[in-house]
Amino acid sequence: MLLILFPILAPIAALIGYLNPELIAPLKDAIVPLLVVVMSCMGITLKPEDFIKIRAYRGAMVLGIVLQFTVMPIVALLVAALLKLDQEYTTGLVLVGSVAGGTSSNVMAYLAKGNVALSVSMTAISTVMSVLMTPFIMSVALGETVPVPAKDMIMSLVQIILLPVSFGVLLNHYAGHYLRPLQAYLAPIATAIILVIIAIVVSLNADSLGIAILTVGAATLLHNVSGLALGYLGPRLLGFDRVVSRTIAIEVGMQNSGLATALALKLFTPAVALPGAIFSVWLNITGSLFASFSIWLESGKKP
């Protein structure tokens, strides 16, 4: 229920952060530990098989990951140039485009009647790959204009992604039968934490948000929608069926913006974190609409 209501709750969380910066901004240091909890929850939902199922759809997996780590960073740079974003917001938008897919993509793939196994496997593989790919993409895309702390970023990603996810997977593998009663609560817990992170980031940017909300909001929406569109068109043009294509589209367009936000706050500035926070709002709205529209196209009925 909490995940379904996210498109409504996310703007409310942002508004709470905007109206109460003096109360919420001091929670800044809690963002990384909170995200570690989210990634641990993700790990608990995964099994070792999720990382080795790629033989069944190797081509789709490779295409999806290539699109994710190329389309999203490139589109981020193009959108930033088109809307003339300043350096900090450009850095934040590219960071969003450089991270892996978010866990909510698996839920959206299910709602869109996509290939859930492919979605889960793509999320798992891209999450692990992002430990190296995110710093690499950031350095290539912004290295000449922004000092990218690649080594620090790798260490942060190991701490925030690799260790918690690995811990969760191992826990699920060896004690999964004990954890089954808790499985239903993991997604709501992760969703609630992302709402808290959104509120914190907005509170940190409360003074400048009025000026930035239109441009950054438009940039993140255009970035998100472009990822969904190109993530769908690419596989279709290469001959993949609609089910696989919309699964890849959701994976490409729905980034782990919570991770981007945490990295921005730890390694850059609160302003760099703002695109990630706003992207978190958009991705669930557009993802829901994309899922509904995809089903409508195939059924010939209104969603």
N, C-alpha and C positions, 0 to 999 in steps of 0.2 A: 504493500500500500504506500509506503513512504517513497519508494522509487517511482511509482506511478504519479505521485503528487509532486515530484521533484520540480517540474517546470513551473509550478506555482510557488513552491517553497523556496526555490533558489532566489528569485527576485525579492522575496520577503527577507531572506537572510541577508541579502545585499543591503536592503533598506535599513535593517536593524544595525548593521555595521556602520552605515553612513550616518545614522542619527545618534549613535552612541560610541563614538570613537574613543572617548576617554575611558570607557569601561572595557572595550573589546581589544583595542590596539595593544595593550600590555600582554595579551596572550600570544603575541608573535612567536615567541620561542617554543610554543607548544605545537607549531605546525608540523615540523619534521617528525616528532614522536607520534603525532596523530596519523600522519601519512604512513609511518611504519606499521601502525595497527591496520590501516586499510590494505596495505600490500600483504600483510600476514593473513588477513581475511581472504584475500584473493588466492593466496597460496593454498589455503585450506580447502578451497573449492576445486583445486586442480589435482590431477593424479599424474604420476610419471608417464602414463600412456598418452596424456595430452601433448607431450613434447615429442612423441615418436609416431603419432598417427599420420604424419605428413606423407607417408608412402601412398596413401589412398587418394590424395589430392595434391601431389607434389607441385604440379604446374600452377594451380590456383594459389597455393601457399607462397611460392616464390614470387609470383606476380603481385600478390597483395602486399607483401613486405617491401618489395621494390617500390611500388607506388606510394606506400606509406612514408618511406624514408626519402622519397624524391619529390613527389607532388606537393606534399604539405609544406616542406621548407621553401620550395621554389615559389609556391603560391603566396606564402607569407611575405617573401621579399617583394613580389609583384604588387600585392595589396598595400604593403607599407609604402612603396614608391608611389602608387596611384593616389593614395589618400594623404601622402606627405606626412607620415607619422614621424615623430622625433626619434632620436636614437634609442631612448629607453623603451618606448612602446614597440619600436621595430624589433629590438632585442627580445622583448617578451613574446611577440607574435612568432618570431622565428623559433624561439624555445618551445612554444606550444607545438609548432610544426615538426619539431625534431624529436619529440618523445614518442613512446609507444602508444598503442591503442589503449583506451580506458576499459575498465571492467564492465561499465554499463553497456558497452557495445555487444556483449554476449546476450544481455537481456533484450536489447533492441533487435538482434538477429533472430531471437526466438519469436518476438512479437511480429516481425516482418516475414515469418515463415521461411527464414533463411537456413543455411547449413550451420547449425549450432556447433557441431563438432569442429568444423573448419574455423568458426569464429573463436572458439576457446583456444584452439591450437595456435592460431595466428596471434592472439593476445599473449599467450604464454611465450612463444618464440620471440616475438618482437619486443616483449618486456625484457627478456634476458639480453637480446641483441642491443637494446638501447643503452646498456651500460657503456658500450664503446661507441655506438653509432651517434648518440646524442652529442657527446663532446666533439666528435669528429665533424659532424654536420655544422655545429655552431662555429667551430674554428674555420671551416671552409667558407661558410656564408658570411661571417661577421669578423673574422680574424684581422682584417685590414683596418676596420673602423672601431671595433670594440675589443678590449682585452678579455679574451675568453679563458677563464681558469680551468683549462681542460683536465689537468691532473686532479685538482680539487673536485671537479665535477664527477670524474670517474670514481673517486673515493666516496663521494656523497651518494652516487647511484648504487654502488656496492652496498652501502649501509642502508639505503632506503628501499632498494629493489631486491638485489640478489640475495642478501641474507634473510630478510623477512619472507620472501616468496619461497626460498629453499626450505626454510624452517616450516612454513605452512604445508608445503608439499610432503615433506618427510612426516610431519605430524599426521596428515591425512592418510599417508601410506601405512604407517605403523599403528595408528590409533583411530582410524577413520570410523570404526564401528562405535566408538565412544562419542565421537563428535557429531554423528548424524542428527541427534536431536537439536544441535546448535546450528546446523546448516541453514535453516530458514531465517535465522537472525543475522547472518553475516552480511548479506546485502543491505538490509536496513541500517546496520551499524556503520558500514562503510559510507552509505548515503548521508547519514546524519553527520558524520565527521566531515565530509566534503562541504556540507552546508555551513558548518562551523568555520572551516577554512575560508570559504567565500566571505563570510561576515568579517573575519579578521583582516583579510586583504583589503576589502573595501574600506574598513575603518582606518587602515594605514594610509589610504589614499583619499580620505574624506575631504581634505582641504582643496585638492585639485580635481576631484572627480567631476564637478559640475562642468568644467571646461572640457574634460577628456571624454565624457561618457558618450557623446554622439560619434566622435571619430573612432574611438577604440571599439565602441559597440558595433559600428558599421563594419570596421575592419575584421573583427572576430566573426561576425555573422557571414561576411563574404568569404572569409577563409574557410569556415566550417561548411558552408553550402557548396563551395567549389570542390572541397575534398569529397563530399558525397557524390557530386555530379561526375567528376573525373574518375572517382573510384568505381563508379558504375559503368561509365562509357568505355573505359579502357578494357576491362574484361569482355564486355559485349562485342567490341570491335575485334577482339582476338578469338572470338568464337565460344566463349564460355556461356553457359545457360543463365537464365535470369536469377535462379536461386543463388548460384555461386556469385554472380555479379553483384547482387544487392548485399550479400554477406560481406564481400570485399569492400564495397562502398561504405558500409557502416564501420568497418574496421579502419578504413582510411580516414573517414571524416570525423570519427569520434575519438579524439586524442585523450591521453591521460593528463588532462589540464590541471588536476590536483597536484600531480608530480611536478609539472612545469612551474606551478605557483610556488611550491616548496623550494625548488631549486633556485628560483628567482630571488626569493627572500633570503636564502642562505648565502648565495654567491654574488648577487647583484643588488638591486634596490627594490623598495616597495612598488615603485612605478613600473618596473619590469614585470612584477607579479600581476599587475592589473589585467593584461590581456588574458592570462590564464584563468583568472577568477570570472571574468565576463564570458569567456569561452565555455566555462562550466555551466553557465546558465543556458546559453544557446544550444549546446550539443544535445541536451535532452529534449528540448522543444523541437528542433529540426529533426532529430533522430526519430521521435514519435511520429511526426508528420511524414517523414520518408517511409517509415514502416507502413503507416496507414495507406499512403498513396501507392506504394508498391503492390499491396494486396488488392487495392481498387483497380489498378491497371490490369491485373491478371484475372480478376473475377468479373470485371465489367460492371461492378456495383459500386455505389458510393460507399466510402469508408464509414 
